[in-house]
């Protein structure tokens, strides 16, 4: 969740397990602690200039939201043809974050601007802005609530119309809070899937109590990127293909999107 285009390579190579000595300090997971891994089924082109903050499949379209001031937008692309139907820019200096669809509304978070943008699903035109406290990172939609992350272990459940917070849970892995939750996907199995920022790892979270039920090693995705200079950033972007056990996943400035399954 940062505006930096480049990360120190060693940072991405480290599979952090503990960020401080206290047993209650947030932890994060890497490949060494994974329960599942990604199986790549298909490789698709992705805009290498997109600082991807959110992916969502709705009907026959893939919605994507990007970040950075002056480079933030939301667009709707036909899944079959790859044709962009419409795009809406987020005016600078707003820094776009995660997106999700709830009914006839597309919600777009901002990072530190303190507003969520409600957009018309059909046109992506901005309808209103709703203030909220703290940072915005990821967002997804359950049938009766929006779920948001802020880079901490906290998931906040919000009214899908007013955006008002209703309750929170702490993501917990092996008895410790799990931090750096970024882009979210509310999946058909009832779980919330999250990118763990600065790692090539997804986690599966039970939204009822915050328990992390699986960590998913996605290092194979980075290994499958084209050879040559890699002006790429972190893994970020996950969208379930509805009615299947498959997901589309990508990263910030990645030239590829991958269709994957999560397997033992």
N, C-alpha and C positions, 0 to 999 in steps of 0.2 A: 504494500500500500504506500508507495512512496513515489515522489516525482522523479527520482533518480533513474536515468536511463541505464546506467551500468551499475552492477553490483560487483563487489570484490569476489573473484572466482572462488577463493577459499571459503567465503561465506556460504555459497551454494553447495559446496562439497561437504560441509559439516552436517552431520545428522545430530542436531542438538537433542539431548535427552533431558537435561536439567539446566535451567537458566540461573539458579541461585541455590544456596545450600539449604534453605528452609524447605521442609517437605510440603509446605503449602504454597510455595512460589510456583507461578505458572510454568508448565513444562511444554515441550513440543516434541514431535516425533519425526523420525526419518526412516530411511529404508531398513535400517537394522532392527527397528521395532515393528515392522509391518506385519499384518495378518493376511493381507491380500496383495495382489499385484495387478497392473493393467495388462490386458491382452489387446494388442492393436489389431483391429479388423479392417480398417480402411484409413487412407490418408487423403486429406483434402487440402487445397490451397487456402491460405489465410493471408489477409492484408498485413504485410510486415511493418507497416506504419501505424498499426492499431495498438494503442496502449490499453489492452483489453482489461476491463473491469467487471464485466458481467456477460453471460450468455444465457439465453432462454429460448426454448422451442415452443411455439404456440401455433397449433394448426399446421399449416404447410410452410410456415416461415421461421427463420432463425433470427432472433433479435440479439443485437450486440450493443453494449455500451462501452465507451472508452473514457480515459481520463487525461489529465494535464490541462492547465489553463490554455484556452485557445485551440485545443485539440480534442475537446470532449464532445461526443455526439452519441446519438442512438440511431440505429438503422435496422430496417426490416428487409431480410433477404429471402428470396424463394429458395427453399431447400433443394428442389430438383434442378433448377436452372442456374442457381447462383446469382441471379439478377437482383440487384438492389432495387426494391420498390420505392422506398422513401427513406430519407435521413433527416434528422433534426439536430441542429447544433445547440450545444449548451454555451451560452455567452460567457466570455472571459469576464472576470477572473475565476468563475466557478470551476471547480475541479470535479469532474464526473466520477461516480463510483458504480456500485452494483445496480442492476436493473431486475425487475420482475413484472409479470403480468398478473393482475388481479381483476377479474371481470372485464370491464371495458376500459380499464386504466393500466397504463404502464407507469410504474414507479421507478424513479431514478434518484439514487442517493448522491449527495455531495460529500467530499472528504471532511474538510474543516470549515465549510461555509455555513453549517447549521441549518440547511434546508433540504427537504425532499421535494422533488419535482413530480407532479402528477401530470401525465400526458394522455391524450386521446389514443386509444389503441389503434384505430384505423389510420390516423394521419400522423401520429406522434407529435402533434402540436401541443405545446405547453398549455395546461389549463389552470394550474394554480401551484403555489409553493407553500409548503407547510414547514414551520420551524420545528427543530428537534434539538435536544441537548447532546453534546458529545460529538464524536467522529462517526462518519458513515463509511463502512467498508463493503460488506456484502448484504444481499437481501434476497429472499425467496418467499413464495406464497403457499401457505397451507390452505385447505378449504375455508377455514374460518379466521385466519390470522396471517399477518405478515411477520416474517422472522428477519431480524437484522443483526449484524455483527459490527463490532467496533475495534477489532484488533486485539481484544482481550479475550478471556474465557467466556465472557457473557454473551448469551443470545437473548435478545429482547423480542417479545411477542407483542405485536401492535394491531390496533383496529385497522382493518383493510380499507376503511373509508376515511376515517379521521386521522390516522397515523398515530393516535395516542397510544402510549405504552400500557399494556395490560399486566404483564408479568415478565420475569426473567428466570433463566436457568444458567448454571455454570457448567460448561463442558468439562468433564472429569475423565481422566485416563488413569487407571490403576490407583485411584484414590487421590490423585493430584489434579488441580485445575490445568486445563490445556489452553495455552494462549496462542496468539497470532492467527485467530480464525479470520479468514478473508472471504472470498467469493463463496456464495451459498447456493445449494440446489435442494429444493423440497421435492423428494422423489415419490414415485408411486408406492413404494414399500412403506411409506410413512416416516422414513428417516430424513434427516437433514444432512446432506453431504457438504463438506467445507474444504476449501484449499487452506493449507497451513502455510502462511506467508514465509518466504525464503527457503522453503523446502519443496522437494518434488514429491509431496505427500498429500493425499486426501484423507479425511477422516469421515466416518459415518457416525452420526450422533442421534441418540434417542431423544426427541424433543420433549418427552414427558418429564424427564429428569436430568437431561444433559449428559447421560452416560455415553462415552465413546465406545461403540460396539465393534469397530474395526478401524485399523489404519491401513491405507492402501499405498503401496510403493508404486510411484509413477516415473521412476528414473528412466524407464525404457523409452518414454516420450522424448526426452532430451537427446538420448542416444540416437533416435530416429530422425532428428532434424537434419536438413541437408548439410553436406560437408562444406568447409570453407569458413570465412569470417562469420562469426555468429554475433550479430548485434542484437542479442535477445536478452530478455529480462526473465522474471520469474514465471513459473506455472501459475496461471490464473484464468479461470473460465471453465465452467462445467454445466452441461445441460443434458438432462435425460431425454432420450428419444421416447416419447410417450408410448406406453403399452409394451415396452420391451425392457430388457435388462442391459441395454446399451446406452452409452453417453457420448456426447461430443465434448472434447476438452481441448484447450489451447493455452497460450501464454501471452504475456505482454511482448509485443514486437515479434512474435513467432511467425514464420512464414508458412506454417502448417497447422491445420486442425486435425485431430485424430478421433476416429470412432473407435470406442473401446468397450470392453467388458471388464468387470472386476472378478478375478478368479483366484483360487488358492495358490 
